[in-house]
Amino acid sequence: MTGRDRVTKAVRFEGPDRIPLGVMPPEYPTDMLRVSASAQLDWTPSIQTETKWEDEFGCIWERLHGDRTMGQVTGHPLTDYDDIDSLRFPNYSDPRRYEAAREAIEEDTEDQFVLASVPLSLIHRLEYLRGHQAAWTDPYEHPDEMRHLLNRLADIAIDAIDSFARIGAHGLCSADDWGLQDRPMVRPEIFAEFWAPVYHRVYKHAHELGMLNFLHSCGHIADLLPYFIESELDVIQMDQQQNMGVENLASRFGGKLCFWCPVDIQNKMISGNVEDIKAYARYLMDSFGSFEGGFIAQWYASPDAVGHTKEKIDAMCQEFIEYGGSFYQAE
C-alpha cells in the first residue's frame, strides 16, 4: 500500500494497512508530500525586513528581533469596508505559482499523498484585514459586508484548489484557529450562520474535484466540529486534544472525522515523561484509529517554540511507527 493509498483509506475509513504518518521529523518516514504555491511573481512588497514585512494582501507584519513566532499584523488594509473595491487581492490562478509544486509531485517516486496548502483562512485573514476588534464585531455591525469579504477569500482558495487539482494534488490543507483554551472563539450558532456556509462552498468544490479536505485548528473547538463535518471537512489537524478530552472527541466524532494529531503539545508533551508520551501516543491511535481508519500521526514542527525535547519527540515518533505499524494487523 502506498502513502497515497494509506492516507486516503484512513480518511475514508476503508482500512489502511497501518497508521499513516503525516508530517514527521526529517529523519523519520512520511506518507505525505506537502506542496504550496510560490509567491506571486509580479508583486513586490512595500517593505521586507527581518522584523517588518508586507504580505500579498497588503497586511503589515512585525516581530521583535530574535522572535521565533510568526509575528503579528500591525497594519490592517481594510479598516473601512468602503475601500474593499480598491483592496489588492492576490492572484492564485496564475499557473506560474505552481511550477515548483508540479515538479515536486512529478519527482515523487513513492506515490505519497500530496497535500496542498491553500489560502483558506476565514477568521485569521478577516482579523488581518480588518483588525481584531472589527473582525469580531462585523457579524453584528457589518454582516452583509463580512459575508461578501469571506466569499472573496473563498474565491481565492477555490482558484488555488483548481490549480492544485490540475497538477495532481490529492488534498487541500489550511489553518484557522477557532478555539480558546476552554471554548470556541465564537458562539456555535454565529459560526453556523456566517462561516460554515463559506467553508462548505470551498470543501464541496474540492470534493467535486476528487480532493480531500484537511484543516488545522487549535483550541477548544469540539462544539464547532459538527458544523465542519456538515461542511464536508474530512480531517481535523489538532495539536492539542486534552483540553477537550480524547474520549469525548472519539465518542462524538470518531468514524465521522479523521484526526491528525501529535501527542498534545501543550500538556502531555510538556508534563509527561518518555513512558507517558508513548502511552498517550497509543491512546490517540486506540481512540481515533479504531474505525477502520480515522487517525494520522503527526509531530509539531516548531519544537523549540514550545519546549519539546528530542528525547520526547523520538519517543512519540517511534511509538507511532512501532505500535502504529501493526495496529490494523492485530484486529
Backbone torsions as a table, in degrees:
resi	resn	phi	psi	omega
1	MET	NA	130.5	-179.4
2	THR	-81.6	168.8	176.2
3	GLY	-59.1	-39.9	177.8
4	ARG	-61.3	-46.6	178.9
5	ASP	-60.3	-44.8	-173.3
6	ARG	-64.1	-47.6	179.9
7	VAL	-65.5	-44.7	-178.3
8	THR	-60.4	-44.0	-179.2
9	LYS	-67.8	-36.3	177.7
10	ALA	-65.2	-41.0	-178.9
11	VAL	-68.8	-37.1	-177.0
12	ARG	-93.1	4.0	178.1
13	PHE	59.2	49.2	-177.2
14	GLU	-116.9	16.6	172.7
15	GLY	79.6	74.0	172.8
16	PRO	-69.6	167.1	-179.4
17	ASP	-79.1	-19.5	176.7
18	ARG	-159.6	175.7	175.1
19	ILE	-66.4	124.0	177.7
20	PRO	-67.5	148.8	176.8
21	LEU	-104.7	117.7	177.3
22	GLY	-80.8	-136.5	179.0
23	VAL	-73.5	121.4	-175.4
24	MET	-124.8	166.5	175.5
25	PRO	-56.7	154.6	-173.3
26	PRO	-55.1	-30.5	-176.3
27	GLU	-83.7	-0.3	-178.7
28	TYR	-111.2	155.8	178.4
29	PRO	-72.8	164.0	176.8
30	THR	-146.2	152.1	174.8
31	ASP	-99.3	2.8	-175.5
32	MET	-119.2	150.1	168.8
33	LEU	-119.8	116.2	179.7
34	ARG	-92.4	132.8	177.3
35	VAL	-132.9	159.3	178.9
36	SER	-149.3	167.3	177.3
37	ALA	-80.5	149.1	175.3
38	SER	-78.8	168.1	177.3
39	ALA	-64.5	151.8	179.4
40	GLN	-64.5	128.4	-169.8
41	LEU	-74.3	-28.2	-176.1
42	ASP	-98.7	24.2	-178.6
43	TRP	-128.0	136.4	176.9
44	THR	-124.1	126.1	-179.5
45	PRO	-64.7	148.5	179.5
46	SER	-71.5	-23.1	177.4
47	ILE	-149.2	139.6	-178.7
48	GLN	-152.7	92.0	175.1
49	THR	-126.7	178.0	-179.5
50	GLU	-64.0	-30.0	-173.4
51	THR	-114.2	-4.2	-179.5
52	LYS	-151.7	133.4	-177.8
53	TRP	-158.6	163.4	177.2
54	GLU	-109.5	138.3	174.7
55	ASP	-96.3	-179.6	-172.1
56	GLU	-69.0	-15.7	177.0
57	PHE	-91.2	-1.8	-178.0
58	GLY	89.1	8.0	177.4
59	CYS	-80.6	139.3	-179.7
60	ILE	-100.4	124.7	-178.9
61	TRP	-107.1	149.7	175.6
62	GLU	-143.2	152.5	170.5
63	ARG	-153.1	159.9	-179.7
64	LEU	-76.8	158.3	175.0
65	HIS	-59.1	131.7	179.1
66	GLY	82.3	-2.2	178.8
67	ASP	-67.9	130.3	-178.9
68	ARG	-93.7	-3.6	-179.7
69	THR	-83.8	177.9	178.4
70	MET	-75.8	-5.5	-177.0
71	GLY	84.0	-167.6	179.5
72	GLN	-144.2	155.4	-179.3
73	VAL	-81.7	126.8	177.8
74	THR	-115.6	-10.8	178.1
75	GLY	-123.5	114.1	-174.4
76	HIS	-107.4	114.2	-172.0
77	PRO	-78.8	-7.9	-177.1
78	LEU	-124.0	59.6	179.0
79	THR	-73.5	-16.5	178.5
80	ASP	-133.2	124.3	-179.0
81	TYR	-62.7	-18.6	176.7
82	ASP	-63.5	-17.7	-177.5
83	ASP	-94.3	6.3	-171.5
84	ILE	-65.0	-32.9	-178.3
85	ASP	-69.2	-21.3	178.2
86	SER	-97.0	-2.0	179.9
87	LEU	-71.6	138.0	179.5
88	ARG	-87.2	116.8	175.9
89	PHE	-102.2	139.0	-180.0
90	PRO	-68.5	153.8	-178.5
91	ASN	-99.6	106.3	178.9
92	TYR	-99.9	12.4	173.8
93	SER	-97.2	-5.2	-179.6
94	ASP	-68.6	114.5	-176.1
95	PRO	-63.2	-21.3	179.9
96	ARG	-64.3	-25.1	-178.6
97	ARG	-69.4	-13.9	-171.7
98	TYR	-112.5	8.5	-178.0
99	GLU	-64.2	-45.9	-179.6
100	ALA	-64.1	-40.0	177.9
101	ALA	-64.7	-42.1	179.2
102	ARG	-61.0	-43.0	179.6
103	GLU	-64.3	-40.9	179.5
104	ALA	-63.4	-39.9	179.2
105	ILE	-66.9	-41.7	-179.7
106	GLU	-66.2	-29.2	-178.5
107	GLU	-87.2	-3.4	-178.5
108	ASP	-77.7	99.2	-178.2
109	THR	-84.4	-8.5	-176.4
110	GLU	-96.0	-0.3	-178.7
111	ASP	52.7	56.7	176.5
112	GLN	-78.9	165.9	174.4
113	PHE	-77.1	119.1	-176.1
114	VAL	-89.5	113.8	-178.4
115	LEU	-110.2	119.0	-174.3
116	ALA	-101.6	131.5	175.2
117	SER	-80.9	124.2	-179.3
118	VAL	-121.2	152.8	-176.3
119	PRO	-81.5	64.4	178.0
120	LEU	-109.2	85.3	-179.2
121	SER	-126.9	94.3	-170.6
122	LEU	-87.9	-23.9	175.0
123	ILE	-101.4	-43.7	-179.8
124	HIS	-63.9	-46.8	-177.7
125	ARG	-66.2	-34.6	174.5
126	LEU	-59.6	-44.7	177.9
127	GLU	-64.9	-41.8	-178.7
128	TYR	-63.6	-39.5	-178.0
129	LEU	-77.5	-40.5	-170.9
130	ARG	-100.1	-22.5	-169.8
131	GLY	94.8	152.8	-171.5
132	HIS	-61.6	-50.4	-175.8
133	GLN	-64.1	-43.7	-179.4
134	ALA	-64.3	-40.5	-178.1
135	ALA	-59.6	-38.8	-175.9
136	TRP	-84.9	-12.2	175.1
137	THR	-103.1	-11.5	-179.1
138	ASP	-56.9	-37.9	179.4
139	PRO	-60.3	-23.4	-177.8
140	TYR	-100.2	-34.5	-174.6
141	GLU	-100.5	-30.2	-178.3
142	HIS	-138.0	55.9	-174.1
143	PRO	-61.5	-43.3	-178.0
144	ASP	-68.2	-42.1	179.4
145	GLU	-64.7	-39.5	179.7
146	MET	-66.1	-42.4	177.1
147	ARG	-57.8	-43.0	179.5
148	HIS	-61.4	-43.7	179.7
149	LEU	-65.4	-44.4	179.6
150	LEU	-59.8	-37.9	178.5
151	ASN	-73.8	-28.7	171.8
152	ARG	-64.2	-40.6	177.1
153	LEU	-65.5	-37.1	176.5
154	ALA	-64.8	-37.2	177.0
155	ASP	-57.9	-41.6	179.8
156	ILE	-64.8	-44.0	178.4
157	ALA	-61.3	-40.6	-179.7
158	ILE	-66.7	-37.0	174.0
159	ASP	-58.5	-43.6	179.8
160	ALA	-66.9	-41.4	179.5
161	ILE	-61.6	-45.1	177.6
162	ASP	-58.0	-42.2	-178.2
163	SER	-68.2	-42.0	178.7
164	PHE	-68.4	-36.0	177.9
165	ALA	-61.6	-38.1	-179.0
166	ARG	-65.0	-29.0	-177.5
167	ILE	-99.3	4.2	170.3
168	GLY	102.8	17.9	176.1
169	ALA	-71.0	151.4	-177.2
170	HIS	-104.5	-19.2	-179.0
171	GLY	-156.6	163.0	177.5
172	LEU	-117.7	149.7	178.4
173	CYS	-136.5	139.1	176.3
174	SER	-143.5	176.8	-176.1
175	ALA	-136.6	130.8	173.7
176	ASP	-150.1	113.4	-179.3
177	ASP	-86.9	109.2	-172.4
178	TRP	-102.6	-1.0	-173.0
179	GLY	-120.3	144.7	160.8
180	LEU	-82.4	-173.3	-178.4
181	GLN	-70.5	-27.0	-173.0
182	ASP	-126.6	4.1	-179.1
183	ARG	-171.4	164.7	174.8
184	PRO	-65.9	160.7	179.5
185	MET	-73.9	-23.5	178.4
186	VAL	-129.2	158.3	175.2
187	ARG	-63.7	137.8	-178.4
188	PRO	-53.0	-37.0	-179.3
189	GLU	-68.3	-30.1	175.7
190	ILE	-72.3	-41.6	175.1
191	PHE	-58.1	-45.1	-178.4
192	ALA	-63.4	-33.9	-177.4
193	GLU	-75.8	-41.7	-170.5
194	PHE	-105.3	-44.7	-171.1
195	TRP	-94.8	-40.4	-176.5
196	ALA	-55.5	-42.6	179.8
197	PRO	-62.5	-31.2	-179.5
198	VAL	-74.2	-44.1	173.5
199	TYR	-56.6	-44.2	-177.7
200	HIS	-61.3	-41.6	178.5
201	ARG	-57.4	-43.4	-178.8
202	VAL	-72.7	-48.0	-176.4
203	TYR	-65.9	-37.7	177.0
204	LYS	-62.5	-41.8	178.3
205	HIS	-61.4	-43.5	179.2
206	ALA	-62.6	-42.5	178.6
207	HIS	-62.2	-37.5	178.4
208	GLU	-64.4	-23.6	176.4
209	LEU	-92.9	3.0	179.2
210	GLY	83.2	16.0	-178.4
211	MET	-102.2	150.2	176.9
212	LEU	-95.9	153.1	-172.9
213	ASN	-110.0	122.5	179.5
214	PHE	-118.7	141.8	177.1
215	LEU	-137.9	131.8	167.6
216	HIS	-92.1	130.4	174.8
217	SER	-151.1	127.3	-179.6
218	CYS	-97.0	165.5	176.0
219	GLY	93.4	-173.0	-177.5
220	HIS	-87.7	93.4	-172.5
221	ILE	-115.8	14.0	-173.7
222	ALA	-55.4	-39.7	-176.2
223	ASP	-76.1	-7.5	175.0
224	LEU	-96.0	-18.4	-174.9
225	LEU	-60.5	-35.4	176.7
226	PRO	-58.4	-36.0	179.9
227	TYR	-72.6	-35.3	175.8
228	PHE	-66.7	-39.6	178.0
229	ILE	-62.5	-44.5	177.3
230	GLU	-62.8	-28.2	-179.9
231	SER	-83.6	3.2	175.2
232	GLU	80.3	27.1	169.1
233	LEU	-70.8	138.5	-179.3
234	ASP	-101.9	-38.6	-171.8
235	VAL	-134.3	131.0	172.6
236	ILE	-108.4	124.0	177.4
237	GLN	-95.5	111.0	-176.8
238	MET	-116.6	121.0	174.7
239	ASP	-86.5	-17.1	174.5
240	GLN	-130.6	141.8	-179.3
241	GLN	-135.4	-25.1	-173.3
242	GLN	-62.5	-31.8	-178.7
243	ASN	-67.5	-22.4	177.8
244	MET	-101.6	-18.9	-178.2
245	GLY	89.2	116.1	-179.4
246	VAL	-61.3	-43.4	179.8
247	GLU	-63.2	-39.1	177.7
248	ASN	-62.0	-46.8	-179.7
249	LEU	-63.7	-43.6	-178.0
250	ALA	-67.3	-39.1	-178.7
251	SER	-71.2	-32.9	-177.8
252	ARG	-84.5	-35.7	-168.8
253	PHE	-127.6	-3.5	178.5
254	GLY	-60.2	134.7	-177.5
255	GLY	83.2	-7.9	177.5
256	LYS	-111.1	-24.6	-176.2
257	LEU	-144.6	135.1	176.8
258	CYS	-85.1	134.8	-179.5
259	PHE	-103.3	131.7	-178.6
260	TRP	-119.9	105.2	-166.1
261	CYS	-142.9	148.4	159.2
262	PRO	-93.4	175.4	166.1
263	VAL	-58.2	138.7	-173.5
264	ASP	-46.0	118.9	-169.9
265	ILE	-75.9	-22.8	-177.5
266	GLN	-96.2	-19.9	-175.0
267	ASN	-116.3	-82.6	-170.6
268	LYS	-61.4	-39.2	-179.8
269	MET	-66.9	-19.2	178.7
270	ILE	-95.0	-49.1	-172.0
271	SER	-87.7	-22.6	-173.8
272	GLY	-84.6	157.0	171.3
273	ASN	-90.8	-176.9	-175.3
274	VAL	-59.1	-42.0	-179.4
275	GLU	-68.6	-35.2	175.9
276	ASP	-62.7	-40.8	-179.6
277	ILE	-63.0	-46.2	179.7
278	LYS	-62.3	-42.7	-179.4
279	ALA	-64.7	-39.5	-179.8
280	TYR	-68.8	-37.8	176.5
281	ALA	-59.8	-43.3	177.0
282	ARG	-64.8	-38.7	179.0
283	TYR	-59.9	-42.2	177.0
284	LEU	-61.5	-47.0	-178.4
285	MET	-65.5	-43.1	-179.9
286	ASP	-64.6	-37.8	-174.4
287	SER	-77.9	-49.1	-173.9
288	PHE	-93.1	-26.2	-172.1
289	GLY	-92.3	4.7	-173.0
290	SER	-93.8	31.4	180.0
291	PHE	-122.7	39.4	-171.7
292	GLU	57.2	38.9	-174.7
293	GLY	134.4	-164.0	174.5
294	GLY	107.1	-3.3	179.4
295	PHE	-142.3	139.1	173.0
296	ILE	-127.6	132.0	-179.7
297	ALA	-78.4	156.6	-174.3
298	GLN	-159.2	159.5	168.2
299	TRP	-123.5	165.8	177.2
300	TYR	-92.9	115.6	-166.3
301	ALA	-80.1	3.6	174.7
302	SER	-125.2	63.4	-171.8
303	PRO	-63.9	-33.4	-178.9
304	ASP	-63.9	-33.0	-177.1
305	ALA	-69.5	-22.2	-176.7
306	VAL	-119.9	6.1	173.5
307	GLY	76.8	33.8	177.6
308	HIS	-88.6	130.0	179.8
309	THR	-86.3	156.0	179.0
310	LYS	-62.9	-35.3	179.8
311	GLU	-59.8	-43.7	-179.5
312	LYS	-72.6	-38.0	177.7
313	ILE	-61.5	-45.2	179.1
314	ASP	-62.6	-41.0	179.5
315	ALA	-60.7	-44.4	179.2
316	MET	-63.3	-51.0	-176.0
317	CYS	-63.1	-41.7	-179.6
318	GLN	-65.5	-34.6	178.0
319	GLU	-70.1	-40.1	175.7
320	PHE	-58.7	-39.6	-177.5
321	ILE	-76.5	-47.6	-173.5
322	GLU	-75.8	-54.5	179.0
323	TYR	-69.1	-41.7	-179.9
324	GLY	-68.7	-24.1	-177.9
325	GLY	-67.1	-28.4	180.0
326	SER	-115.6	14.3	-172.1
327	PHE	-58.2	-50.3	-176.4
328	TYR	-83.9	-21.9	178.2
329	GLN	-69.7	-24.3	-177.4
330	ALA	-79.8	-11.8	-177.2
331	GLU	-74.7	NA	NA
